[in-house]
Amino acid sequence: MKILVTGGAGFIGSNFIRYILDKHKDWEVINLDKLGYGSNLDNLKGIDEDRYSFVKGDITDFELISKLVKEVDAVINMAAETHVDRSISNPYSFIESNIIGVYTILEAIRKYNPEVNFVHVSTDEVYGDIEKGSFTENDRLMPSSPYSASKAGGDMLVLGWARTYNLNAKITRCTNNYGPYQFPEKLIPKTIIRASMDLKVPIYGKGENVRDWLYVLDHCSGIELVLEKGEKREVYNIASNQEKKNIEVVKMILKIMGKSEDLIEFVEDRPGHDIRYSLDASKIRELGWKPKFKFEDGLKETVEWYLNNEWWWKPLINEKVLHPTPWKLKW
């Protein structure tokens, strides 16, 4: 099988490419990435280049996308602007990538390879927050930020094109990912990096926001399963059901690192901050998926990876990464 992965130099995309090339020795991967702020070709350092090729480009480039779509059996769309703080400061790039980019891919598929197997990778944030219970795939979408609104818009395009043009398109919606190669702006790597430098670790509000944490390789296996066994025009939630408050996560990291909780610093909350995300993943579990990593074990591996790979993250840190309230910055 030959697959096109868009956004393959990002956190989830690069882990997915590594996972696929390692597991499927007869698969080939084309990685299309514009190499924006969250992308890094070092994420793919050392992979088997006999079955891998990289193309620098944007998913809004119809001519390029059309050319690539013609060559493959499957398309996995992971190209997206994903950072909520950035979306608050500069929403337009999120509309461009997460809506116009998705439209461009769908039109290329419709016109040049309508039988291609298409998986669109989305997020739990499209549902909004939920105080009790968990969202199923049939629940309404109620996004809370420019980022989640743009992702919800992209999801609607996928479902609309799939029905109207009978495309073999599916959507996955995952909970918060963590693991190696995650950009330093995110909570877990930011906490590890700041604590390693004995800098204060900022937490929005009182740290009561709850997230369900999914190790990135468990997410990759879920996407793979939907690619191979998922039904067209269906949505699949992917969740580990391992919920933690942000303050709990930070304290766990500091304990693993042998650092004092005195490093914790509560800062002004960002606008529209969702209190809790939670997904019902029964549907994908019925396909045979289940997470392999317990949060405590995955977190330890993640901390160790960042501490042992300063060469990777040191060139990426700057004021915007380390600022306690990045949503206030002009990106």
Secondary structure, DSSP 8 states (H G I E B T S, - for coil): -EEEEETTTSHHHHHHHHHHHHH-TT-EEEEEE---TT--GGGGTT--TTSEEEEE--TT-HHHHHHHHTT-SEEEE------HHHHHH--HHHHIIIIIHHHHHHHHHHHH-TTSEEEEEEEGGGG---SSS-B-TTS-----SHHHHHHHHHHHHHHHHHHHH---EEEEEE-EEESTT--TTSHHHHHHHHHHTT--EEEETTS--EEEEEEHHHHHHHHHHHHHH--TT-EEEE----EEEHHHHHHHHHHHHT--GGGEEEE---TT--SB--B--HHHHHTT------HHHHHHHHHHHHHH-HHHHGGG--HHHH-S-GGGS--
